[in-house]
Amino acid sequence: MRRALRLAHRGWGQTAPNPMVGAVVVRDGGVVGEGYHARFGADHAEVVALRAAGERARGATLYVTLEPCAHTGKTPPCADAVVAAGVARVVIAAEDPSPEARGGAARLRAAGVATTVGLEREAARELNAPFFHALASDRPWITLKLAVSLDAAVADAGRTRGFITGQRSRRMVHALRAGSDAVAVGIGTVLADDPILTARSTVRPRVAPLRVIFDRTARLPLGTRLVQSARELPLVVLTENPDPGRASGLAAAGVDVVVTAGLADGLRQLRQRGVRSLLVEGGPRIAGALLAASLVDRLVIFQAPVVLGAEAADAFAFAPPATVSDARRLRVVERRVLGDDAMTTYALE
């Protein structure tokens, strides 16, 4: 199953709105076929793995990270393909939560295929967290990313433009963008850094992530790289009290200006536009606002081995205060070493 999960991850940035799925066929103690869902609209993982196994699939065990679908969508039901291949046993990591696709496990059992569910369930759900979240929430799954120094600063005292973290960490951030439906920053970050917010890594997303700016009064300058590229790469500005003239100028430049009733409403409007996963790379203010409103699902910290000292910009300057005794201890989802930097992913559920 862990091999199947690693295979599933190869679909990163390619399968949305479908989930990433991996499958491995085992017979007589050896792998005889494997596959993954490579791209939206392409064959599902089970079909790829069974095709690779051929006649060796008969009497074999199929390990799959998500319950085989029981409906006809862009492809026929995978559950039927498993039965037709003569597989004797199916081990499923997680149930399919979608009403139209679930039911594959029951169909397999009805056909006499020994079927079990739950092996590595937590890892399978984490891999496709936005997919599971979308069926239960009216807002996107939100990952807050912060690049900080050892003393938790996002910029030095002089707010010098530059990178705190190293090249490997920056490549990882672009990979995170490639796997997200949208990437967002606050207006403060735009004014300080003039980012373009594209996914520039070895992972080229099937659909470029939507670029989003949190900008209460629509201060976004027309000369920024974001606005200048808005006609080629979609750009949304979430604003609460925009100056009519500024909003009109942004709209004329191709920017989608969305007036909201606040942060939560803006996120709901993004979800209505099809955004299921949102990577927020903003500074201390937007980070604090999201944390205060309990709108962060995963917090990803890239920490560099530098100390920026007094008057540096504290990443959590606007986060809700807590005492040592009542501060919530966050669950660690993953830790990685990226060159000299450390990357840690925390769960905030």
N, C-alpha and C positions, 0 to 999 in steps of 0.2 A: 504493500500500500504506500509506503514511503517513496518507493520508486515511481509509482503512479502520480503521487503528489509533485515530485520533481518534474516529471514529464508535463503535467498540467501547467506548471509555471512557464513553460515555453510559449504558451499562448498569451503571455503578458502584453497588454496593449493591442491585441488583435481580435479578441472574441466579443467584447462588449457590444450590445447589452447582454449577450449570452455569457454564462460562466466559463471559467477555465476548467477543463476536465482532462484527467489522464486515466489510462487503462493499461493493465498488464494481464496477459494470459499465461497461466502456469500449468504445465502438465509434467507429471512424473518428476517433480522437484526442480524443473528447469523452465525458464522463460521461453515461450515459443512464439510470442507476438506481443507487441506493445504499440501504443499510439497516444495521441493527444488531439484535442480540438485546436486546430492551428489558426483558424480564422472564421469570423462570423460568416455563416452561410455554407461553410465547408463541412465535410463529413465529421460526425461526432467521434469522440475518442474510442468508444466501444467498436464502432464500425471499422475504424482504422486498425485497431489491435486485432480484431477477428479476421480481417482480410490478410494481415501479416501472418497470422497463425495458420490460416487455411484449414485443411482437414485435421490438423493437430488440435484445433479448438474443441473437437468432439470429445466429450468426457473430461474436459479441462476445467480449471477454476479461473474465473475472471475477477480481477480486483479492479474496482473503478471508484473514483473519488466522489462521484455524485450519482444518485439513483438514475438508472437509465430511463429516458423519457418514454411516456406511454401515449404520445400524441403525434400527429403529423403536422410538422411545421415546415421549415425549409427542407427537412429530410424526413424520411419515414420513422416510425417509432423504433428506438434502439432496443427496447425490451423484446420486440418481435424478432429483431436481428439476432439477439442473443439466443433466443429459443431455437430459431432456425439453424444456428450454427452447432447445436447439440451440446452446448456448455452444460456441465453437470452441476456446477456450484458457482454462485456469485457472491462476492464480498463487497459491500458498499460502505463507503465512509460516512456519507451524509445523505439524508433524505432531500429530495427536490422540493423546495417550498412553494414553487409556482403552481397555482391551481390547474392550469391547462396542461402542464407537463408531468406532474407527479402521478404516482400510481404504478410505476414500473415494477417496484418490488412485489406488489400484490399480483401483477400479471405474471411475473416470473414464477412465483409460488404456485399460482393456479395451473401453470404449465408443467409443474413437477420439478422445477429447478430449485435446489436447496439454496436459500437466500438468507444472508445475515446482514445487518446494518449496524454501524456504529464504530467500526475500527478506524482510529485516527479521525474521529468526527470533529474534534475541536480544531485540528490543523486544517481539515478540509473547509470548515466554515470560515476560518481566518483567511484562507487563500481567496475566497470569494465573498468577503465580508460585505462589500457594497451590494452585491446581488441579493444576499439574504436580507440586508437592511432595507432595501428598496420596497419590499413587500409589506413592511410593517411601519413605515415612517413617511411623512410628507415632506421631509427635507433630505438633502444628500448625506451620504456617509462622509464625515469630515475628518481629514488628517491634517493636523497642525504641525508644520515643520519649522524648527528653529535651529540656526547655526550659531553656536555660542562659544565663548572662551571658557577656560576653567572656572572663572568667576562669574559665569552665566551672563556675559555681556554680548550684545549683538553688534555693537559698534564701539569704537574708542571714544574718548572724551571730546575729541575734535570732530567726530562723525566723519572721519576720513573714508572716502569710497574705496572699497577693496574687499577681498575675500578673507574671512577668518579661517575657514577650513581649506583643506588641500584639494588637489585635483581629483582624487578618487572619490571623495565625498561629493564633489560637484557633479561628477558623472552619475553618481547614485541619485542625486536630486533630479537629474534629467530623466533617469529611468522611472522614478516615481511619477514625474509628469506624464510620461508616456503611458502609464497605466491608469491615469485619472481622466474622467470626463471633462474636468475643468480645473484650472489653476488660478488662484486668487491672491492678490496683495491689497494692502490699504493704500490710500492716496499718499501717505507719508513716505512709503517705500518708493512709490513712483517718482515723487519729487526729489528724493535723495539719490536714487540709483538709475532712473530712466531704463527700467528693464523692458524686455520684449516678450518674456514668458512663453517661449516656444520650447518644445522638447527636442533637444539637440544631443542625442546620444546614439549608441549603436542600436538601441531599440527604437525603431521608427513606428509610431502608433498608426493603426489603420485609419483612425480619424484624429486629426490634431485636436488637442484639448482646447475647449473654449477658454478664453482669457477673461477674467473677471476682476473688476476694481471696486473696492468699497470706498465710496466717495460721497459723503453726506451732502455736500453742496455743489457737486459737479465742478470741482476745481481743476480737473484733469486738463493740462495744457494741450492745445492743438498740435504743438510742435514735438510732442513726445513720440518715441518710436512706436509705442502702442497705438496711438491715434493714426500715425502716418501709415501703419500697416493694416488698419481696420477693415479696409475693403477686401483684402486678401485673406486675412485671418480674423475670424469673428471676435468682437470685443464687446463685453457687456459692462456697463457702469451701473452699479446699484447706488441709488441716491435717495435721500429723504426730503431735502429742501433745496432743490436745484435752482440756481439763477436761470430764469427763462432764456436769456440770451446765450449763456454758456451751454445750456442743454441743447438749444437749437443748433449752435455751432458744432457740437459733438455729433449730433444726429446727421447733420449735413456732411460730416466727414466719414460717415458710415458706421458710427458707434451706436449700439443698441442701448439707449438710456432708459433704465427701468426705475420708476419711482416706487418706493416701498414705504411701508409703515414702520420700518425698523429692521434690525438685523435678522430676526427670526422670519419676518415676512419676506425679506429678500431671499433668504435660503429656500423658502417654500416656492417662490417664483422661479428660482433656478431649477428646482425639482420638476416643476411643471414644464420647463423647457427641455426636459430629458436628462438633466444632470443627476446622476446617481452617486458619483464619487467626486469629491472636491478636495484638492490639495491647497491648503492655505499657507503661503510663504511670507506672510506679512510681518510687521514689526511688533513691538511691545503693546501698542494700543489695540490693534485688532486681535492679537493673541489674548490680551486681558479681557476684551469684550466677549470673545467666544468662550473662554474659560468661565467667566462670571455667569454666563447664561447656560452653562452645561451643554454646550453645542459641539464639543470636541469628542470624537470617538477614539482616535489614536493620536498620540503625541510622539513625534519623531525628533529626537535631539541629536544633532551632529556636533560633537564637542572637540575643539581643537586644543592642543597643549600650549596655550598661550594665556597670559594674565594681562588684562587691559586696565585694571586698577581703578583708582578714584575717578568718579564722574563719568565712567563709561556707561553706555546705555543698557540698563538692566532689562533682560528679556522678559522678566515677570513683574516689571514695575507696576503694571495695571491689573495684575491677577488678584483675585479675592484674597484677603489676609486669612491666615490660619495660625493656630498655636501649635506648638510641638506636640501637645497631647491629642489634639483633635484633627491634625492634618491627615488627609487621606493618603495611604500608601498605595501607589499605583502598581498594577501588575506588569511585569516585564514580559513583553511578547517576544522580543528578539534583541540580541546584541551582536554587533559586528565590529571588527577592527578594519578600518579603511586607511591604510598607510599609517600616519601618526595620529589619525583621528579615531574617535569612538562614535559609533552610531547605535542608539538605543531607542527601541520602539516600546511605548507604554500604552496600556489599555486604560481608558477612562470610564468604562461602563460601570 
